[in-house]
Amino acid sequence: MSVISMVLVVIVAFLAGMEGVLDEFQFHQPLVACTLIGLVTGQLVPCIILGGSLQMIALGWANIGAAVAPDAALAAVASAIILVQGGQGRAGVDTAIAVAIPLAVAGLFLTMIVRTLSVICVHQMDAAAAQGVEKFGEINVACCNAGVCRLAPFEEMDDKTRDFHIDVNIKGVWNTCKAVIPYMLKQGGGNIVIASSVTGDIVADAGEAAYAMTKAALVGLTKCLAVEYASRNIRVNCSQLGYARTPMVEKMAVESNPENPEAAIADIAVGVPMKRLAKPIEVGELFAFLGSDESSYLTGSQIVIDGGSTLPETMSIGTN
């Protein structure tokens, strides 16, 4: 194998491994990964046969509930490399398949280990809160505004995409609140501002089932925490944003209209009574207000900031 081929194999392996987590462009699928390995090594036909065989096997590995499927990406890439290096061509496919299955199971255990190590991320959140207290003396305001959105028809949305939304949109907020509330209780109060959305609780769009589910959940969390900690001087409110010109919205526009994402953004603005998207600074100013003493009698509130986009009726005989 030439140096160029080895470099290309590493790139393919990187893409397959990355897609095993992101699940956007399907490089981790055995048929795709093996075909790419075959393409860059000059062993296309046997690698396609291997990829097709592993793809059929992988169909039975789909996640069910909380189960973790064997690692198809690791199995595909490693077995394809073994097939190429073996130099047997089509005759080596059966051997490569036999090697792929234990590799996939090994990848399963690696995945489980990585997920277990994700507990470290929670401890990192705790450490970040502790650093904040050490530097500033106390935590007055916590802004929980991390969020992701991946568009896909519901019947095509897999468990990884669903869990990705849950991990960021729900668990991220949950872990932040868990980290800061103990400090707020010790210091006698504080403010938490959670970034929810109009999507899920007020309106919904096709292809956003996972996003809508997680953002609606944050409204429930906001209200529960507000009731639980109101008597201990911790206020919890949430913003419900429509569309703002943020990197996430720009990415969604590309997914919606790859050839002309600006047209997708313009179409959004047309449906907003104010005829534009929110500016990030406008959303920041709302967060600042909810975290300040100016909003001292607000808790458990859902503040909609959408330029009026959720106000018009779907069918209207109004004057506009």
Contacts in CASP RR format, 6 or more apart in sequence:
PFRMAT RR
TARGET T0000
AUTHOR 0000-0000-0000
METHOD contacts of the structure
MODEL  1
MSVISMVLVVIVAFLAGMEGVLDEFQFHQPLVACTLIGLVTGQLVPCIIL
GGSLQMIALGWANIGAAVAPDAALAAVASAIILVQGGQGRAGVDTAIAVA
IPLAVAGLFLTMIVRTLSVICVHQMDAAAAQGVEKFGEINVACCNAGVCR
LAPFEEMDDKTRDFHIDVNIKGVWNTCKAVIPYMLKQGGGNIVIASSVTG
DIVADAGEAAYAMTKAALVGLTKCLAVEYASRNIRVNCSQLGYARTPMVE
KMAVESNPENPEAAIADIAVGVPMKRLAKPIEVGELFAFLGSDESSYLTG
SQIVIDGGSTLPETMSIGTN
1 9 0 8 1.000
1 41 0 8 1.000
1 84 0 8 1.000
1 85 0 8 1.000
5 40 0 8 1.000
5 41 0 8 1.000
5 42 0 8 1.000
8 40 0 8 1.000
8 41 0 8 1.000
9 37 0 8 1.000
9 40 0 8 1.000
9 41 0 8 1.000
9 81 0 8 1.000
12 27 0 8 1.000
12 33 0 8 1.000
12 36 0 8 1.000
12 37 0 8 1.000
12 40 0 8 1.000
12 77 0 8 1.000
13 77 0 8 1.000
15 25 0 8 1.000
15 27 0 8 1.000
15 36 0 8 1.000
16 27 0 8 1.000
16 28 0 8 1.000
16 32 0 8 1.000
16 33 0 8 1.000
16 36 0 8 1.000
16 73 0 8 1.000
16 76 0 8 1.000
16 77 0 8 1.000
17 27 0 8 1.000
17 28 0 8 1.000
17 73 0 8 1.000
17 74 0 8 1.000
17 77 0 8 1.000
18 27 0 8 1.000
19 25 0 8 1.000
19 26 0 8 1.000
19 27 0 8 1.000
19 28 0 8 1.000
19 73 0 8 1.000
20 28 0 8 1.000
20 71 0 8 1.000
20 73 0 8 1.000
20 160 0 8 1.000
21 160 0 8 1.000
22 164 0 8 1.000
23 158 0 8 1.000
23 160 0 8 1.000
23 161 0 8 1.000
23 164 0 8 1.000
24 150 0 8 1.000
26 32 0 8 1.000
27 33 0 8 1.000
27 36 0 8 1.000
27 73 0 8 1.000
28 72 0 8 1.000
28 73 0 8 1.000
28 76 0 8 1.000
29 55 0 8 1.000
29 58 0 8 1.000
29 72 0 8 1.000
29 76 0 8 1.000
30 50 0 8 1.000
30 51 0 8 1.000
30 52 0 8 1.000
30 54 0 8 1.000
30 55 0 8 1.000
30 57 0 8 1.000
30 58 0 8 1.000
30 72 0 8 1.000
30 75 0 8 1.000
30 76 0 8 1.000
31 48 0 8 1.000
31 51 0 8 1.000
31 52 0 8 1.000
31 54 0 8 1.000
31 55 0 8 1.000
33 51 0 8 1.000
33 73 0 8 1.000
33 76 0 8 1.000
33 77 0 8 1.000
33 80 0 8 1.000
34 47 0 8 1.000
34 48 0 8 1.000
34 50 0 8 1.000
34 51 0 8 1.000
34 52 0 8 1.000
34 54 0 8 1.000
34 76 0 8 1.000
34 77 0 8 1.000
34 79 0 8 1.000
34 80 0 8 1.000
35 44 0 8 1.000
35 47 0 8 1.000
35 48 0 8 1.000
35 51 0 8 1.000
37 43 0 8 1.000
37 47 0 8 1.000
37 76 0 8 1.000
37 77 0 8 1.000
37 80 0 8 1.000
37 81 0 8 1.000
37 84 0 8 1.000
38 44 0 8 1.000
38 46 0 8 1.000
38 47 0 8 1.000
38 48 0 8 1.000
38 80 0 8 1.000
38 84 0 8 1.000
39 47 0 8 1.000
41 47 0 8 1.000
41 84 0 8 1.000
42 84 0 8 1.000
43 83 0 8 1.000
43 84 0 8 1.000
43 87 0 8 1.000
43 89 0 8 1.000
45 90 0 8 1.000
46 83 0 8 1.000
46 89 0 8 1.000
46 90 0 8 1.000
46 92 0 8 1.000
46 93 0 8 1.000
47 80 0 8 1.000
47 83 0 8 1.000
47 84 0 8 1.000
49 90 0 8 1.000
49 93 0 8 1.000
50 76 0 8 1.000
50 79 0 8 1.000
50 80 0 8 1.000
50 83 0 8 1.000
50 93 0 8 1.000
50 96 0 8 1.000
50 97 0 8 1.000
50 100 0 8 1.000
51 76 0 8 1.000
51 80 0 8 1.000
53 93 0 8 1.000
53 97 0 8 1.000
54 72 0 8 1.000
54 75 0 8 1.000
54 76 0 8 1.000
54 79 0 8 1.000
54 97 0 8 1.000
54 100 0 8 1.000
57 97 0 8 1.000
57 100 0 8 1.000
57 101 0 8 1.000
58 72 0 8 1.000
58 75 0 8 1.000
61 69 0 8 1.000
61 70 0 8 1.000
61 72 0 8 1.000
61 104 0 8 1.000
62 69 0 8 1.000
62 158 0 8 1.000
62 159 0 8 1.000
63 69 0 8 1.000
63 158 0 8 1.000
63 159 0 8 1.000
63 160 0 8 1.000
65 159 0 8 1.000
68 108 0 8 1.000
68 111 0 8 1.000
68 112 0 8 1.000
68 115 0 8 1.000
69 108 0 8 1.000
70 101 0 8 1.000
70 104 0 8 1.000
70 105 0 8 1.000
70 107 0 8 1.000
70 108 0 8 1.000
71 103 0 8 1.000
71 104 0 8 1.000
71 106 0 8 1.000
71 107 0 8 1.000
71 108 0 8 1.000
71 110 0 8 1.000
71 111 0 8 1.000
72 104 0 8 1.000
74 103 0 8 1.000
74 104 0 8 1.000
74 106 0 8 1.000
74 107 0 8 1.000
74 110 0 8 1.000
75 100 0 8 1.000
75 101 0 8 1.000
75 103 0 8 1.000
75 104 0 8 1.000
75 107 0 8 1.000
76 100 0 8 1.000
78 99 0 8 1.000
78 100 0 8 1.000
78 103 0 8 1.000
79 96 0 8 1.000
79 97 0 8 1.000
79 99 0 8 1.000
79 100 0 8 1.000
79 103 0 8 1.000
80 96 0 8 1.000
82 95 0 8 1.000
82 96 0 8 1.000
82 99 0 8 1.000
83 89 0 8 1.000
83 92 0 8 1.000
83 93 0 8 1.000
83 95 0 8 1.000
83 96 0 8 1.000
86 92 0 8 1.000
88 95 0 8 1.000
121 175 0 8 1.000
122 175 0 8 1.000
122 178 0 8 1.000
125 172 0 8 1.000
125 175 0 8 1.000
125 176 0 8 1.000
125 178 0 8 1.000
125 179 0 8 1.000
126 178 0 8 1.000
126 179 0 8 1.000
128 179 0 8 1.000
129 139 0 8 1.000
129 179 0 8 1.000
129 180 0 8 1.000
129 183 0 8 1.000
132 139 0 8 1.000
133 139 0 8 1.000
133 183 0 8 1.000
138 183 0 8 1.000
138 187 0 8 1.000
139 180 0 8 1.000
139 183 0 8 1.000
139 184 0 8 1.000
139 187 0 8 1.000
139 190 0 8 1.000
140 190 0 8 1.000
140 191 0 8 1.000
140 291 0 8 1.000
141 190 0 8 1.000
141 191 0 8 1.000
141 192 0 8 1.000
141 193 0 8 1.000
141 291 0 8 1.000
141 292 0 8 1.000
142 176 0 8 1.000
142 177 0 8 1.000
142 180 0 8 1.000
142 184 0 8 1.000
142 191 0 8 1.000
142 192 0 8 1.000
142 193 0 8 1.000
143 193 0 8 1.000
143 195 0 8 1.000
143 287 0 8 1.000
144 172 0 8 1.000
144 173 0 8 1.000
144 176 0 8 1.000
144 177 0 8 1.000
144 192 0 8 1.000
144 193 0 8 1.000
144 194 0 8 1.000
144 195 0 8 1.000
145 193 0 8 1.000
145 194 0 8 1.000
145 195 0 8 1.000
145 287 0 8 1.000
146 168 0 8 1.000
146 169 0 8 1.000
146 172 0 8 1.000
146 173 0 8 1.000
146 195 0 8 1.000
147 168 0 8 1.000
147 169 0 8 1.000
147 195 0 8 1.000
147 248 0 8 1.000
148 164 0 8 1.000
148 165 0 8 1.000
148 168 0 8 1.000
148 169 0 8 1.000
148 211 0 8 1.000
148 248 0 8 1.000
149 165 0 8 1.000
149 208 0 8 1.000
149 211 0 8 1.000
149 248 0 8 1.000
149 252 0 8 1.000
150 161 0 8 1.000
150 164 0 8 1.000
150 165 0 8 1.000
150 210 0 8 1.000
150 211 0 8 1.000
150 255 0 8 1.000
151 207 0 8 1.000
151 208 0 8 1.000
151 252 0 8 1.000
151 255 0 8 1.000
151 256 0 8 1.000
152 161 0 8 1.000
152 207 0 8 1.000
153 206 0 8 1.000
153 207 0 8 1.000
154 207 0 8 1.000
154 209 0 8 1.000
157 207 0 8 1.000
157 209 0 8 1.000
157 210 0 8 1.000
161 210 0 8 1.000
162 210 0 8 1.000
164 210 0 8 1.000
165 210 0 8 1.000
165 211 0 8 1.000
165 213 0 8 1.000
165 214 0 8 1.000
166 210 0 8 1.000
166 214 0 8 1.000
169 211 0 8 1.000
169 214 0 8 1.000
169 215 0 8 1.000
169 217 0 8 1.000
169 218 0 8 1.000
170 214 0 8 1.000
170 217 0 8 1.000
170 218 0 8 1.000
170 221 0 8 1.000
173 194 0 8 1.000
173 218 0 8 1.000
173 221 0 8 1.000
174 221 0 8 1.000
177 192 0 8 1.000
177 221 0 8 1.000
177 225 0 8 1.000
177 236 0 8 1.000
180 192 0 8 1.000
181 192 0 8 1.000
181 225 0 8 1.000
181 229 0 8 1.000
181 234 0 8 1.000
184 190 0 8 1.000
184 192 0 8 1.000
184 229 0 8 1.000
184 234 0 8 1.000
185 229 0 8 1.000
185 232 0 8 1.000
185 234 0 8 1.000
188 232 0 8 1.000
188 233 0 8 1.000
189 232 0 8 1.000
189 233 0 8 1.000
189 234 0 8 1.000
190 233 0 8 1.000
190 234 0 8 1.000
190 235 0 8 1.000
191 234 0 8 1.000
191 235 0 8 1.000
191 236 0 8 1.000
191 237 0 8 1.000
191 290 0 8 1.000
191 291 0 8 1.000
191 292 0 8 1.000
192 225 0 8 1.000
192 234 0 8 1.000
192 235 0 8 1.000
192 236 0 8 1.000
192 237 0 8 1.000
193 237 0 8 1.000
193 238 0 8 1.000
193 239 0 8 1.000
193 287 0 8 1.000
193 290 0 8 1.000
193 291 0 8 1.000
194 218 0 8 1.000
194 221 0 8 1.000
194 222 0 8 1.000
194 236 0 8 1.000
194 237 0 8 1.000
194 238 0 8 1.000
194 239 0 8 1.000
195 218 0 8 1.000
195 238 0 8 1.000
195 239 0 8 1.000
195 241 0 8 1.000
195 287 0 8 1.000
196 215 0 8 1.000
196 216 0 8 1.000
196 218 0 8 1.000
196 219 0 8 1.000
196 222 0 8 1.000
196 238 0 8 1.000
196 239 0 8 1.000
196 240 0 8 1.000
196 241 0 8 1.000
196 302 0 8 1.000
197 211 0 8 1.000
197 212 0 8 1.000
197 215 0 8 1.000
197 240 0 8 1.000
197 241 0 8 1.000
197 242 0 8 1.000
198 240 0 8 1.000
198 241 0 8 1.000
198 242 0 8 1.000
198 304 0 8 1.000
198 306 0 8 1.000
198 309 0 8 1.000
198 310 0 8 1.000
199 205 0 8 1.000
199 208 0 8 1.000
199 211 0 8 1.000
199 212 0 8 1.000
199 215 0 8 1.000
199 242 0 8 1.000
200 208 0 8 1.000
200 211 0 8 1.000
200 212 0 8 1.000
200 213 0 8 1.000
200 215 0 8 1.000
200 216 0 8 1.000
201 215 0 8 1.000
201 216 0 8 1.000
201 219 0 8 1.000
201 240 0 8 1.000
201 302 0 8 1.000
202 240 0 8 1.000
202 304 0 8 1.000
202 310 0 8 1.000
203 310 0 8 1.000
204 212 0 8 1.000
205 212 0 8 1.000
218 238 0 8 1.000
219 238 0 8 1.000
219 240 0 8 1.000
219 302 0 8 1.000
222 236 0 8 1.000
222 237 0 8 1.000
222 238 0 8 1.000
222 300 0 8 1.000
222 302 0 8 1.000
223 300 0 8 1.000
225 234 0 8 1.000
225 236 0 8 1.000
226 235 0 8 1.000
226 236 0 8 1.000
226 237 0 8 1.000
226 299 0 8 1.000
226 300 0 8 1.000
227 300 0 8 1.000
229 235 0 8 1.000
229 236 0 8 1.000
230 299 0 8 1.000
235 291 0 8 1.000
235 295 0 8 1.000
235 296 0 8 1.000
235 298 0 8 1.000
235 299 0 8 1.000
235 300 0 8 1.000
236 299 0 8 1.000
236 300 0 8 1.000
237 290 0 8 1.000
237 291 0 8 1.000
237 295 0 8 1.000
237 298 0 8 1.000
237 299 0 8 1.000
237 300 0 8 1.000
237 301 0 8 1.000
237 302 0 8 1.000
237 303 0 8 1.000
238 300 0 8 1.000
238 301 0 8 1.000
238 302 0 8 1.000
238 303 0 8 1.000
239 283 0 8 1.000
239 286 0 8 1.000
239 287 0 8 1.000
239 290 0 8 1.000
239 303 0 8 1.000
239 305 0 8 1.000
240 302 0 8 1.000
240 303 0 8 1.000
240 304 0 8 1.000
240 305 0 8 1.000
240 306 0 8 1.000
241 278 0 8 1.000
241 283 0 8 1.000
241 305 0 8 1.000
241 306 0 8 1.000
242 278 0 8 1.000
242 304 0 8 1.000
242 305 0 8 1.000
242 306 0 8 1.000
242 307 0 8 1.000
242 309 0 8 1.000
242 310 0 8 1.000
243 249 0 8 1.000
243 268 0 8 1.000
243 272 0 8 1.000
243 277 0 8 1.000
243 278 0 8 1.000
243 306 0 8 1.000
243 309 0 8 1.000
244 277 0 8 1.000
244 278 0 8 1.000
244 279 0 8 1.000
244 280 0 8 1.000
244 282 0 8 1.000
244 283 0 8 1.000
245 265 0 8 1.000
245 277 0 8 1.000
245 278 0 8 1.000
245 279 0 8 1.000
245 280 0 8 1.000
246 280 0 8 1.000
249 265 0 8 1.000
249 268 0 8 1.000
249 277 0 8 1.000
250 261 0 8 1.000
250 265 0 8 1.000
252 264 0 8 1.000
253 261 0 8 1.000
253 262 0 8 1.000
253 264 0 8 1.000
253 265 0 8 1.000
253 268 0 8 1.000
254 261 0 8 1.000
256 264 0 8 1.000
257 263 0 8 1.000
257 264 0 8 1.000
265 277 0 8 1.000
268 277 0 8 1.000
269 275 0 8 1.000
269 276 0 8 1.000
269 277 0 8 1.000
271 309 0 8 1.000
272 306 0 8 1.000
272 307 0 8 1.000
272 308 0 8 1.000
272 309 0 8 1.000
273 307 0 8 1.000
273 308 0 8 1.000
273 309 0 8 1.000
273 311 0 8 1.000
273 312 0 8 1.000
274 307 0 8 1.000
274 308 0 8 1.000
278 305 0 8 1.000
278 306 0 8 1.000
278 307 0 8 1.000
282 305 0 8 1.000
283 305 0 8 1.000
286 303 0 8 1.000
286 305 0 8 1.000
289 295 0 8 1.000
290 298 0 8 1.000
290 301 0 8 1.000
290 303 0 8 1.000
304 310 0 8 1.000
END
